[in-house]
């Protein structure tokens, strides 16, 4: 059995961001009593920005990409939210195959692997988050058909955030 391993930076960065986000929200609520009509627009803008960041980090990244994965002979087990969520087990015989996508960044491009079932992405693995991504990909490629490369699209990523 192969288990995923998170990069240290993943664990530190996202936990730090979540703590920082909680502190920001607490600070805004502490100071919200001093809001007057002139300062309402910046306050609303900051609140919307904080809500978007929270949704993106927790609902988008931790739920769909920061996954704890266990690969066995005939199945793959996945737990979201850095391993704190519910375990989902999928048989490899149920999976259509996998696609890869390269996410460009300033310093390095990162590859994502999507397991596809009935035309839908059911599991997303990331070279950015997983220390042993190459090992996971190698094992999956032995058990699933490679369906090709998907071109990166920021619009699709944002759309998938809410699916």
N, C-alpha and C positions, 0 to 999 in steps of 0.2 A: 504494500500500500504506500502511496506517495501522498504526503501532506504538503499543502502550501505553507510558505514561510513569508512573513511580511518583512519588508525592508524597515530598518530602524527609523529611517526618516519618515516613513508612512505613519508609523505608530506615534512618533513624537509630534509631527506636524499637525495631524488631524486632531489629536487629543488636545494639543495646545490651541488650535483654532476653535475648537468647541468651548474650551474654558474661556478663551478671550471673548468669544461671542456671548457667552452667558454673562460675563462681567460687563460687556458693553450694554447689553439689554438691561441689566440691573442699574447701571449708571444712568441710562436714559430715563428709566422709570423714576429714579431718585430725583432727577432734575426736571422731570416733566411738569411738576407743579409750578415752576417758574416760567412756563411758556406763555407768551403773550401773543396777540394777533400778528405782530410783525415777525415773530420767530416761528410761527406755526409751519410755514412752508418748508424751511430747512429741517425742522423736526420730523415732519411727515416723510420727507425724502430720506432722511437717515434711517427712520424706522422701516421703510420699504426696502432699503438696501440691506439692512440687517436681516429682514425676513427672507429676502432672496438668497443671501449667503447661507443662512441656516438651511433653507430648503435644498440648495445646491449641495452643501456639504453632507448633510444627514440623509436626506431623501434620495439625492442623486448619486453621490459618491459612496457613502458608507453602505447604503442599501443595495446598490447594484454592482459596485466594482471592488470594494474592499471586502472580499469574500474569503472565508476560510474554506479550503477545498481539500477533499480526500478522494483519491482515485484508487479504485479497486479493479479487480479483473473485469467485471462486467457492469460496473456502475460508478457514478460519480456523486459524491455527497457535497452539498454546498450549504454553508451557513453565512448569512449576510451580517452586516454591522460588526465587522472585525471578529466574527465568530460568536457574537452574543445573540444573534437572531435565531429563527427557527431553522432546523435542518430540513433540507429538501434533497431527496435522493432521486436520481434519474438514471435509468438503464441506458447503456450505450446503444442498445438495439432500438431504442425509441428516438435516438438523435439522428437527424438528417445528415449532419456534418458540421464543419466549422468554417468560419471565415476569419480573416485577419484584416486589420486596419492599422495604419500608421498615423499616430497623432503627433503632429509637428510641435516642437517647442523651441525655445530660444537656444538652448544648449545641446539638446539631444532629442532625437525622435524616439517615441515610445510605441511599441506594438501592443495592440489589443487583440484578443482572441475571443470570438463569439461562438458559442455552441448554439446551433440552430435546431429547433424542433417545430415541425409544422409551419415552417416559414418564419418563425418568431425567434428572436434572440432570447434564450432562456438563462444563459450563464455568460458573464463577461469576465475574462481574466485579463490582467494588465501587467505589462513589463514594468510599469511605473511603480506599482504597489507590491508586487510579488518578487521576492529575492530569488526564488527558484522558478521563475517564469519559463525559462528554456526547458527545464526538466518536465514541467507540467505540459507544455506544448508538445514536446517529444512524445510523451506518453499518450496524450490525446490523439496525436496524428497516427499512432499505431492502431487506434480503436475507432476512429471516425474518418469519414471522407473529407478531403480538403475541397471546399466549395469556392475557393479563390480569395481574391483580395477585394475589399470594399474601400472605395475612395472616401477619405475623411470629409465630413460635412458638419460644420458647427450647428447648422439648423437642425440636422437629424439628431445630434447629441442633445440639444435643448429639448426637442420633441420627446426623445426617449427618456428624458429626466422625469417626465410625468406619466410614463406608461408602465 
